[in-house]
Amino acid sequence: MPTSVDPVPPRRRPGPVANSLAASRLGTCSIVFFTIAAAAPETVVGGGAVSGFAVSGVNGIPVGYLAIAGVLGLFAIGYVTMARHVENAGAFYAYIARGLGRVPGTAAGGVAVLAYNLVQVSLVGGFGVGAASFVRQAGGPALPWWLFAAFGVGLVALLSLLRIDANGRILGVLLLAEIAIILLYDLAFVSDPAEPGASLTTLHPAQLGTGAAGVILVIAFTGFIGFENSTVLAEEARDPRTVRRATYASLVVIGLLYGTSTWALTVATGPEAIVGQAREHSTELMFALAADRLPAAAVTAGSALYVTSLFAGMLSFHHVCARYLFALGREGLAPARLATTSARSAAPVAGSAAQTSLALLVVALFAVTGWDPVTYLFFWGASGGALGVLLLVTATSWAVVGYFMRVPAPSHGRWRTAVAPGAAAVVLGWVLVLTLASFPVVLGAPPDSPAPWLIPGAYLVVVLAGLCWGVVLRTRYPDAYARIGMGARSATISRTEELIDAR
């Protein structure tokens, strides 16, 4: 009796639209490179910290970095524990959606997109100015900053089309060179102190008991933006342990590097002179101090690596922005086109194109208006982005507690699922209050400037709009609402599962 055999369907090349990113491509080192590169160590030490000394008028910035590293280490305990249960490129957004509810999660998605794009465009401005300055100092032509900024944006866009692991190797080379020059400078500063002995005054915890504690902690937190990016890459990591190891390793390296290097600056100038020197030399302080102690070639190399530090940060945050847009598009909170990925590299090409377009528009706006890219783009943009990330980190701490209250995981223990994240939420909430109270000082804005309330106000508008959009999705588009925070599973979840998960 004849039998029919179903024909074997021909193999097809993967289409241009996917609902998941490339899996198992990133090991621990690659994720560490992405995470620390996003933090841009030389930019923080030579730029952010020095600006912090100048703006705040206090010399306790080094102990602030160590304190924030400790707080974020406490936060990371619950953060990486939840990463084992929620794997999503829109990390903060997904965690808040799964822990506090889909409506708050929708608002968190908007806050994340705004915060990370602020950080990204601030780095674009810093890179443009830094590259233009370096070329002039090297004897090249005096070209406008926006030309270098646009070139950097274009190069980042091209690199973002490559496989994610290839970008990890590029960041690794840049980062290792950057850290090497910072450590060389640290050794030179500590070996030749301005005063007999190497004073530890700026590392004393008593610095955090003064009225300047809020400014110290806010400036220090800004330097850690990017440490949380390890979970954004979780879908592309080899296994959950990779994310956990990378998160802790990044925090340890960043905390020790920032604390030690900013302390070394105060040793080179003297603790009482660091504020005056920072105000006099601005972001050239680190290189001016190095020029007194090291060969000219080391100073030139440091200046060049300062520019590549900004570029590495641009590249890392571009990937983060693109993946957040991808996650929101995949799960119905944003246009589905944003979930488009490359058939060759599985990179989120639509999200990347959207971020590139935004960055170029901002550069064009500043070029046409003549606004100061250092103050209004680089410094204010980074500070505004830091405020948004702090909001997300604080909310995520509570989300971890909420998630494990609904999804018990006895094997993790109460310390990881409730005590550590709960304590982190309280401390981070206190830092958030201090941040809002000291925001005018952090920005260095004049008394009549609207910036200190416009930036927090923008986040308030985004939160309210996100909450409203979440309610609309819940009432009018239940299918899309059910997919919020579900990650790659959002494409295959059945109608029955949607109704269960939406409850």
Secondary structure, 3 states (H helix, E strand, C coil): CCCCCCCCCCCCCCCCECCCCCCCCECHHHHHHHHHHHHCHHHHHHHHHHHHHHHHCCCCHHHHHHHHHHHHHHHHHHHHHHHCCCCCCCHHHHHHHHHHCHHHHHHHHHHHHHHHHHHHHHHHHHHHHHHHHHHHHCCCCCCCHHHHHHHHHHHHHHHCCCCHHHHHHHHHHHHHHHHHHHHHHHHHHHHCCCCCCCCCHHHCHHHHHCCCHHHHHHHHHHCCCCHHHHCCCHHHECCHHHHHHHHHHHHHHHHHHHHHHHHHHHHHHCCCCHHHHHHHHHHHHHHHHHHCCCCHHHHHHHHHHHHHHHHHHHHHHHHHHHHHHHHHHHCCCCCHHHHECCCCCCCCHHHHHHHHHHHHHHHHHHHHHCCCHHHHHHHHHHHHHHHHHHHHHHHHHHHHHHHHHHCCCHHHHHHHHHHHHHHHHHHHHHHHHHHHHHHHHHHCCCCCCCHHHHHHHHHHHHHHHHHHHHHHHHHHCHHHHHHCCCHHHHHCCCHHHHHHHCC
